[in-house]
Amino acid sequence: MKFYLIHHAHTDVGYTDRQEKIAWNHAKYLESVVGILRCAERDGKWAGFCWNVESFWMLEQFLRRGKAGDQQDFWRFVKEGKIGLSASFLNCSDLMDDMILRETLAKCAQTAKEHGVSVESAMTADINGYPWGYVSAMADAGVKHLLSAVHTHHGFHAVGKKQFPFYWEGPDGQKMLVWQTEHYHLGNEINIHQLSGQYGYMIHDGLPNTGLTNWELSKRRLFNYARQLKQDGYPYDFCPILVSGLCTDNSPPGPGVIEFVHRWNAENGDQIQLEMTTLDRFFQEVERRAGALPTYRGDWTDWWADGTCSTPASVSHYREAVRKYHICRTMDPDCAIVPRDLLDQARQDLMLYAEHTWGFSPASGNRPIPW
């Protein structure tokens, strides 16, 4: 069995701290990723390290704040396949509007194009469903693949399966290759990053209380997971596992992941191999090795509806704002009346309000931030 480790930080705007601090943190995380990859070029200790930018919003924070030299190396590492990009702007609820989503995806694609790369894959975590139009909007933006890590405390895996690839067909007939994986902290619970600690959130095996070292716990859980996959009839000899630098949302990168990989492969690689990878490279393996896959049509339910249902007054204001945005775009398509930068800010705010974190809204100066 070969496990492909997809190293990322789950973007959860406002859940673990103030939005302003989270934005700053994500910019610094990508700066750290660039530093780790520079070290990996000089020292084999971290060779093979890969990072995946879960949301394009995270990248925007880096491009707004990062140093020119860091940004230059960032795009170089993207081209070298050491940093993977995701077309997902944020992990959104079903409040996101189709026009605004499409304009946001176009902006993301243009940013990548300006730096000589394309974005063909996307990933989302925590949210547990998408409106049916999502696949068509993604496909129109050139996105071919989606890695979905749902949070099953809010809704179960689509068609009742996990670690499961399939094609999702939109209402217009366009398709996207989807891999439905486990919870986005599975790698941390297996203890792949040795800073994860010993605990049980999804895995309830009693091992953290048996006096095992971190390494012994990791070994036991990883072999048990591979064994369970086979017992469940899993048909492939490769599988993705998501892992963060810390077992928390909005977490920093962890070079300890690649150190774990090197040690694991040296001791256990004849039975289970580990490899850090990017979304694009993982989906290349899926296309090459997965064989014939089923196709599904329709809405991907359930949706992340906590805030939508619990704050109806706020949602009504949001829907009115979306309506006015449509009016402005329809009656003033060339921005002769409404300045383009004002529309851009409105689109950004509307996407941020549709982000799945709910109920936290700080103020920046005298201007309230609507997200």
Secondary structure as GFF3:
##gff-version 3
##sequence-region A 1 371
A	DSSP	beta_strand	2	7	.	.	.	ID=ss1
A	DSSP	alpha_helix	19	42	.	.	.	ID=ss2
A	DSSP	three_ten_helix	44	46	.	.	.	ID=ss3
A	DSSP	beta_strand	51	52	.	.	.	ID=ss4
A	DSSP	alpha_helix	56	65	.	.	.	ID=ss5
A	DSSP	alpha_helix	68	79	.	.	.	ID=ss6
A	DSSP	beta_strand	83	84	.	.	.	ID=ss7
A	DSSP	alpha_helix	98	114	.	.	.	ID=ss8
A	DSSP	beta_strand	121	126	.	.	.	ID=ss9
A	DSSP	alpha_helix	133	140	.	.	.	ID=ss10
A	DSSP	beta_strand	145	150	.	.	.	ID=ss11
A	DSSP	three_ten_helix	158	160	.	.	.	ID=ss12
A	DSSP	beta_strand	164	169	.	.	.	ID=ss13
A	DSSP	beta_strand	175	180	.	.	.	ID=ss14
A	DSSP	alpha_helix	186	190	.	.	.	ID=ss15
A	DSSP	three_ten_helix	207	209	.	.	.	ID=ss16
A	DSSP	alpha_helix	214	231	.	.	.	ID=ss17
A	DSSP	beta_strand	238	243	.	.	.	ID=ss18
A	DSSP	alpha_helix	256	268	.	.	.	ID=ss19
A	DSSP	beta_strand	273	276	.	.	.	ID=ss20
A	DSSP	alpha_helix	279	289	.	.	.	ID=ss21
A	DSSP	beta_strand	295	297	.	.	.	ID=ss22
A	DSSP	alpha_helix	306	310	.	.	.	ID=ss23
A	DSSP	alpha_helix	312	331	.	.	.	ID=ss24
A	DSSP	alpha_helix	340	353	.	.	.	ID=ss25
A	DSSP	beta_strand	363	364	.	.	.	ID=ss26
A	DSSP	beta_strand	367	368	.	.	.	ID=ss27
###
